Amino acid sequence: MGDEQVLSPEEQLASARDSFANGTDFTLAIEEEFALLDPESLALVNRYEDVRALAAGTPLDEHLAGELIASEIEVKTGRCETFADAARLLGTRRDELRALADRAGVALGATGTHPWSAWRDQRIIDTPHYRRNDEYLRYVVWRNNSFGLHVHVGVRDPDRAIRVCDAMRAFLPELLALSASSPLVEGVVTGLHSARTQIFTRMFPRCGIPDAFGSWDEFERFVRFLYDTGSILEHTQLWWSIRPHLAFPTVEVRIADAQPDLAESRALAGLAYALVARCARALDDGEPLPELPHRYLEENLWRAIRYGLSGELIDFERGVTVSARARVEQLLDWVAPVADELGVSEFLAVPQANAAERQIARAADGWSLEQIYAEQVGKAVTV
């Protein structure tokens, strides 16, 4: 969620505007969040500080971060100039984290929620940032034991970055459906494909699909309003599923569940990256982009939460529903020219069954939650 803020709101906003004005198109970084597990029971364990300490002096040191609870750890690729570099580093970082986890005697999980470990047993890490969020959000933050994948994409020009965010709002449900990996939580098969999104997006303030802003000035006006009214204390308290990042000149795509499978993680990150680039290119060429009201997008977001890749999404241009898989395949066709240009195409794919579908199928076959989760944990440690 972020580091200690050192700039005033005025300085942060001015610095962010300048950074976007001087930014570089289509650099990227990918962040993956992992559960820290007891290797025998696969229950969550509060071991973040132990794993973090083992990273000191290793290549992974600067690429690890805490993420709210002590049973979670985030690993980052760092800034990459090409998607091929980022895809390679996703595997490298997983290998490096796995080595640290082995030394610490913990296992790693990478689904959007843990199937049974209670939120009451998870300790919030002791940093100023998370102490502030604990005090501010209370039950909301205690309850958020979830794991995601975030993609940062460099976009030059502040107004252009805002307009890319506005357009990307329409594609968040498709990305969520593709990524869904969290049908199990609190000891039950929830009937949702992304319980993580329901827990996080529906509970946190300033979360989910934001309004369209149209321009940097309008975005900045709203952020200033939030600061002036004491609604936020730091810019990281904008938890939207797509946002211009105020510490880096990137559009950050934050909708996705964590991915057990490395190839699926690469495919998901690749589609998010290609969509941002495709939207930017469309703006440059004067090509129309979706401008849908929030109330319409919420319908598709719910469908993605509930049914994931197995359900249907609304095709707003035609006013009909289509299978979520078909909709994702349409997006793959739409981004294909940019994906080819940026070296993403080889990574893009729609799985026969994503992580949520695999788990739901196992549950229907009578597998226990422990057996289902163990299979997904195995995927997270196999490259």
QUISULFEN-V19036 format. One record per residue. N is the residue number from 1. RES is the residue in one letter. PHI is phi in whole degrees, -180 to 180 (NA if undefined). OMEGA is omega in whole degrees, -180 to 180 (none if undefined). D_CENTER is the distance of its C-alpha to the mean C-alpha in Angstrom with 2 decimals. Layout:
N_RES_PHI_OMEGA_D_CENTER + N_RES_PHI_OMEGA_D_CENTER
This chain:
1_M_NA_174_11.17 + 2_G_140_180_13.91 + 3_D_-104_180_17.45 + 4_E_-60_179_20.79 + 5_Q_-77_-180_21.57 + 6_V_-115_179_24.85 + 7_L_-97_172_25.39 + 8_S_-69_177_26.78 + 9_P_-55_179_24.95 + 10_E_-62_-180_27.45 + 11_E_-66_-179_26.98 + 12_Q_-62_-178_23.17 + 13_L_-68_178_23.32 + 14_A_-65_179_26.14 + 15_S_-65_180_24.51 + 16_A_-65_179_21.28 + 17_R_-59_179_23.52 + 18_D_-63_-179_25.51 + 19_S_-63_177_22.60 + 20_F_-66_180_21.36 + 21_A_-62_-178_25.02 + 22_N_-109_-175_25.42 + 23_G_-76_-180_22.06 + 24_T_-118_179_21.71 + 25_D_-65_161_20.25 + 26_F_68_158_17.63 + 27_T_-69_-180_17.17 + 28_L_-158_171_13.69 + 29_A_-146_-179_11.74 + 30_I_-124_179_8.92 + 31_E_-121_177_7.65 + 32_E_-121_178_7.72 + 33_E_-106_-177_8.67 + 34_F_-122_172_11.98 + 35_A_-83_173_14.56 + 36_L_-97_-167_18.00 + 37_L_-127_166_20.68 + 38_D_-67_-174_24.44 + 39_P_-67_180_25.48 + 40_E_-90_-175_28.13 + 41_S_-88_-174_26.79 + 42_L_64_171_23.03 + 43_A_-77_176_22.67 + 44_L_-63_177_20.31 + 45_V_-130_-178_22.25 + 46_N_-83_-174_22.09 + 47_R_-124_-176_22.47 + 48_Y_-55_-175_19.93 + 49_E_-62_179_22.85 + 50_D_-66_180_24.79 + 51_V_-68_-179_22.22 + 52_R_-62_-179_21.52 + 53_A_-63_180_25.29 + 54_L_-69_-179_25.75 + 55_A_-78_-177_23.51 + 56_A_-56_178_26.08 + 57_G_82_179_27.83 + 58_T_-101_177_25.66 + 59_P_-61_-177_23.65 + 60_L_-83_-170_20.44 + 61_D_-49_-175_21.52 + 62_E_-77_-176_19.90 + 63_H_-109_177_16.56 + 64_L_-108_176_15.99 + 65_A_-149_170_14.86 + 66_G_-80_-178_15.16 + 67_E_-141_174_12.50 + 68_L_78_-173_14.76 + 69_I_-107_-175_16.63 + 70_A_-76_174_18.95 + 71_S_-103_-179_17.87 + 72_E_-139_177_14.41 + 73_I_-144_179_13.84 + 74_E_-112_177_11.27 + 75_V_-122_-173_12.41 + 76_K_-122_175_12.07 + 77_T_-70_-165_13.83 + 78_G_82_-177_15.32 + 79_R_-64_178_16.34 + 80_C_-124_179_17.49 + 81_E_-85_-179_19.99 + 82_T_-135_177_19.31 + 83_F_-67_179_16.79 + 84_A_-59_177_19.32 + 85_D_-62_-179_19.14 + 86_A_-65_180_15.37 + 87_A_-63_178_15.76 + 88_R_-63_-177_18.68 + 89_L_-69_174_17.06 + 90_L_-57_178_14.24 + 91_G_-68_-180_17.30 + 92_T_-62_-179_19.20 + 93_R_-65_177_16.75 + 94_R_-63_177_16.50 + 95_D_-61_-179_20.30 + 96_E_-65_179_20.73 + 97_L_-67_179_18.66 + 98_R_-60_179_20.52 + 99_A_-64_177_23.76 + 100_L_-65_-180_23.11 + 101_A_-62_177_22.19 + 102_D_-61_179_25.37 + 103_R_-63_-180_27.39 + 104_A_-82_-178_26.13 + 105_G_75_176_26.87 + 106_V_-126_175_23.46 + 107_A_-105_-177_21.37 + 108_L_-122_173_17.64 + 109_G_-123_-178_15.52 + 110_A_-147_167_12.13 + 111_T_-110_-173_11.81 + 112_G_-64_174_9.71 + 113_T_-137_170_12.95 + 114_H_-90_-172_16.21 + 115_P_-66_-175_19.02 + 116_W_-144_-176_21.67 + 117_S_-63_-174_21.37 + 118_A_-78_178_22.19 + 119_W_-63_-179_20.22 + 120_R_-64_-177_23.65 + 121_D_-91_-176_23.96 + 122_Q_-99_-178_20.94 + 123_R_-97_175_21.88 + 124_I_-76_-177_19.98 + 125_I_-68_-171_20.30 + 126_D_-94_172_23.09 + 127_T_-130_178_21.95 + 128_P_-56_-179_23.02 + 129_H_-61_-177_19.54 + 130_Y_-77_172_18.72 + 131_R_-64_178_22.33 + 132_R_-63_-179_22.01 + 133_N_-67_176_19.00 + 134_D_-62_-179_20.91 + 135_E_-66_-176_23.95 + 136_Y_-75_-170_22.29 + 137_L_-103_179_20.25 + 138_R_51_-174_22.30 + 139_Y_-54_-178_21.71 + 140_V_-59_-179_18.41 + 141_V_-78_178_16.91 + 142_W_-60_-173_19.05 + 143_R_-78_-171_17.72 + 144_N_-87_173_14.00 + 145_N_-94_-174_13.95 + 146_S_-140_-171_10.51 + 147_F_-138_-175_8.15 + 148_G_-133_175_4.50 + 149_L_-130_-179_3.40 + 150_H_-120_179_3.38 + 151_V_-125_175_6.63 + 152_H_-99_179_9.61 + 153_V_-128_179_12.60 + 154_G_-67_177_16.03 + 155_V_-136_-179_17.94 + 156_R_-78_174_21.51 + 157_D_87_-175_23.22 + 158_P_-63_179_21.94 + 159_D_-65_180_23.13 + 160_R_-64_178_21.69 + 161_A_-62_179_18.17 + 162_I_-65_-179_18.53 + 163_R_-69_173_19.90 + 164_V_-64_177_17.10 + 165_C_-58_180_14.64 + 166_D_-58_-180_17.27 + 167_A_-69_-177_17.48 + 168_M_-64_178_13.82 + 169_R_-52_-176_13.86 + 170_A_-69_-175_15.97 + 171_F_-102_-179_13.66 + 172_L_-63_179_10.58 + 173_P_-61_178_12.48 + 174_E_-64_178_13.21 + 175_L_-63_178_9.74 + 176_L_-66_180_9.10 + 177_A_-59_179_12.57 + 178_L_-62_-173_12.15 + 179_S_-86_-168_9.26 + 180_A_-51_-177_11.02 + 181_S_-144_-170_12.03 + 182_S_-132_176_13.14 + 183_P_-83_-174_16.62 + 184_L_-117_175_18.27 + 185_V_-164_178_18.40 + 186_E_55_173_21.44 + 187_G_80_-179_23.67 + 188_V_-134_166_23.50 + 189_V_-85_-165_22.30 + 190_T_-75_-171_20.78 + 191_G_84_175_21.40 + 192_L_-100_173_17.79 + 193_H_-90_176_15.45 + 194_S_-132_174_12.34 + 195_A_-62_177_13.95 + 196_R_-54_-177_10.77 + 197_T_-65_179_10.12 + 198_Q_-63_-180_13.82 + 199_I_-68_-174_14.01 + 200_F_-77_-172_11.35 + 201_T_-68_-176_11.60 + 202_R_-85_-178_15.32 + 203_M_-105_-177_16.29 + 204_F_-74_171_14.80 + 205_P_-73_177_16.68 + 206_R_49_-175_15.35 + 207_C_-135_-180_12.22 + 208_G_78_-177_11.24 + 209_I_-83_-180_12.90 + 210_P_-80_168_15.08 + 211_D_-66_170_18.59 + 212_A_-78_-179_19.58 + 213_F_-105_175_21.22 + 214_G_86_-178_23.20 + 215_S_-156_176_23.91 + 216_W_-62_-179_23.00 + 217_D_-58_-180_26.04 + 218_E_-69_176_24.87 + 219_F_-60_-179_21.41 + 220_E_-64_179_23.25 + 221_R_-60_-179_25.80 + 222_F_-70_179_23.34 + 223_V_-63_176_21.70 + 224_R_-60_177_25.30 + 225_F_-59_180_26.21 + 226_L_-63_177_23.56 + 227_Y_-66_-175_24.90 + 228_D_-64_-180_28.49 + 229_T_-93_-179_28.29 + 230_G_70_-179_26.66 + 231_S_-76_174_23.64 + 232_I_-130_177_21.27 + 233_L_-108_-179_22.29 + 234_E_-155_-173_19.67 + 235_H_-67_179_17.28 + 236_T_-70_177_14.18 + 237_Q_-83_165_15.25 + 238_L_-95_-172_13.85 + 239_W_-97_-177_10.69 + 240_W_-56_-179_10.35 + 241_S_-77_169_7.57 + 242_I_-144_-178_9.18 + 243_R_-157_166_11.38 + 244_P_-77_-177_13.86 + 245_H_-82_-175_13.38 + 246_L_-90_174_16.77 + 247_A_-102_179_17.08 + 248_F_-133_178_16.35 + 249_P_-81_-177_17.36 + 250_T_-131_163_14.01 + 251_V_-89_-176_12.08 + 252_E_-107_178_8.43 + 253_V_-97_-168_6.13 + 254_R_-124_-171_3.43 + 255_I_-81_-162_4.71 + 256_A_-83_165_4.14 + 257_D_-67_172_6.14 + 258_A_-62_-175_7.16 + 259_Q_-118_176_9.95 + 260_P_-66_-171_13.52 + 261_D_-96_-177_15.02 + 262_L_-62_-180_14.81 + 263_A_-61_179_16.09 + 264_E_-71_175_13.56 + 265_S_-63_178_10.70 + 266_R_-63_-179_12.76 + 267_A_-64_180_13.45 + 268_L_-65_179_10.01 + 269_A_-62_180_9.16 + 270_G_-64_179_12.74 + 271_L_-68_177_12.64 + 272_A_-59_179_9.95 + 273_Y_-62_-178_12.17 + 274_A_-65_178_15.30 + 275_L_-65_178_14.59 + 276_V_-61_-180_14.23 + 277_A_-63_-180_17.36 + 278_R_-64_177_19.14 + 279_C_-64_179_18.75 + 280_A_-62_180_20.10 + 281_R_-66_178_22.93 + 282_A_-62_177_23.76 + 283_L_-61_180_24.21 + 284_D_-61_-175_26.43 + 285_D_-93_-179_28.50 + 286_G_74_180_28.91 + 287_E_-79_179_27.31 + 288_P_-62_177_26.41 + 289_L_-125_-178_22.79 + 290_P_-59_175_21.68 + 291_E_-134_-174_22.52 + 292_L_-97_174_21.96 + 293_P_-62_-179_22.46 + 294_H_-55_-174_19.83 + 295_R_-63_177_21.97 + 296_Y_-74_-179_21.76 + 297_L_-64_178_18.00 + 298_E_-62_178_17.80 + 299_E_-64_178_19.96 + 300_N_-71_178_17.64 + 301_L_-61_178_14.61 + 302_W_-62_179_16.92 + 303_R_-59_179_18.07 + 304_A_-69_177_14.67 + 305_I_-62_-173_14.19 + 306_R_-76_-170_17.77 + 307_Y_-117_177_18.51 + 308_G_55_-178_15.46 + 309_L_-77_-179_16.85 + 310_S_-86_-174_20.27 + 311_G_-101_179_20.87 + 312_E_-121_174_21.76 + 313_L_-121_-179_20.21 + 314_I_-84_170_22.46 + 315_D_-89_-171_23.63 + 316_F_-72_178_24.51 + 317_E_-65_-177_26.79 + 318_R_-101_-179_29.02 + 319_G_69_180_28.50 + 320_V_-133_174_28.04 + 321_T_-98_176_25.56 + 322_V_-134_178_24.52 + 323_S_-62_179_22.81 + 324_A_-60_178_19.03 + 325_R_-62_179_19.75 + 326_A_-63_-180_22.22 + 327_R_-66_177_19.93 + 328_V_-63_179_17.32 + 329_E_-65_174_20.43 + 330_Q_-62_179_21.64 + 331_L_-66_177_18.60 + 332_L_-60_177_19.20 + 333_D_-66_-177_22.76 + 334_W_-66_-177_21.90 + 335_V_-88_-170_19.87 + 336_A_-52_-179_22.38 + 337_P_-61_179_24.53 + 338_V_-70_179_21.84 + 339_A_-61_177_20.17 + 340_D_-63_-178_23.69 + 341_E_-61_-174_24.35 + 342_L_-95_175_21.28 + 343_G_72_-178_21.64 + 344_V_-102_-168_18.61 + 345_S_-55_-176_20.69 + 346_E_-65_-178_21.57 + 347_F_-95_-172_18.04 + 348_L_-82_179_17.33 + 349_A_-167_172_18.21 + 350_V_-111_-175_17.84 + 351_P_-69_175_18.60 + 352_Q_-60_174_21.65 + 353_A_-148_178_19.72 + 354_N_-83_-172_16.03 + 355_A_-63_179_15.21 + 356_A_-65_-179_15.81 + 357_E_-64_179_18.98 + 358_R_-62_-178_20.22 + 359_Q_-68_179_20.05 + 360_I_-64_178_21.66 + 361_A_-64_178_24.33 + 362_R_-64_179_25.15 + 363_A_-63_178_25.55 + 364_A_-65_178_27.85 + 365_D_-85_176_29.81 + 366_G_93_177_30.43 + 367_W_-67_174_28.27 + 368_S_-76_177_27.62 + 369_L_-59_-180_24.20 + 370_E_-64_179_25.03 + 371_Q_-67_-180_25.86 + 372_I_-63_-177_22.77 + 373_Y_-69_179_20.44 + 374_A_-60_178_22.66 + 375_E_-64_-179_22.22 + 376_Q_-72_175_18.41 + 377_V_-62_178_18.85 + 378_G_-60_178_21.31 + 379_K_-66_-178_18.89 + 380_A_-72_-179_16.57 + 381_V_-113_179_19.68 + 382_T_-118_179_21.17 + 383_V_-96_none_20.61
